[in-house]
Amino acid sequence: MNAHRGTAVLSTATLKVQPTTTELSDNHRLRLFSGSANIQLSQEVARYLGMDLGPMIRKRFADGELYVQIQESIRGCDVYLIQPCCHPVNDNLMELLIMVDACRRASARQVTAVIPYYGYARADRKTAGRESITAKLVANLITEAGASRVLAMDLHSAQIQGYFDIPVDHVYSVPVLLEYLSTKQLSDIVVVSPDVGGVARARAFAKKLGDSPLAIIDKRRHAHNVAEVLNVVGDVKNKTAVLVDDMIDTAGTISEAARLLRKEGARQVYACATHAVFSPPAIERLSTGLFEEIIVTNTIPIPESARFPQLKILSVANLLGETIWRIHEDSSVSSMFR
């Protein structure tokens, strides 16, 4: 095995180390398959691992039902299924469940659901009567389908790991985002959380960004996807504000936060988010000149029609590939983020 694979990983440049053919043909046999949600990301992960995506048939019946068939023997193999639960969420989630079930029935040794974007995560607790906790419901579905473990990236809340009764490896896009920000040579940085719920995430980001100061946006949410930004807690005047969140959906919160930061005297405003959900009217809100740059990752595919000059897309393929290899080799995953 490569001796340096157990060392800490912060730069995507240091991740690019290909395993040899001999390593990939060990007695546990690693197999990688992709759902239809983000094939490009899956191909990049496969390239990092020095292997090909496994052959699979995906089709629909006339009534819209999904059909999946694995096209090679996976008996006794460690199988990794890459499928973000992005738009169309229900179809992509159902496809993941069918893939898991197909692999389990094909006698795979272990089936890992690699979910770069975990859908239905925002309903992670009851905030009113007669609500469903969909984050837990989806966890139950994935477990009952036959997944042996889950690899997820930047869950909406860390508590979702506890909704699974199987092992969960929770990884973060922070190394990728920090590496890119370091090339910008920004000065007088203040990391900003767009709401109170994201303070822990923003604080951890600020610590890794040279112990930068932290500011918080005081926000009131009146309904789903409807938020009112009230004021800034912290000093942002004449500073470079870096807004940090796990996702950008309709961009209402983050665009209002940027507008308030400009009003409070911020010299520059950057936005960093892992998941570019970009539901309408996100593109219109983000491309109005409020931001110097919106930095996201490719956990969710972004079509050309949804791209604009201020958008920067970073790949998390090397990070996911390294994590898959470490899981397969029973090596430490957490050491990648120290």
Disulfide bonds with the S-S distance in Angstrom:
none
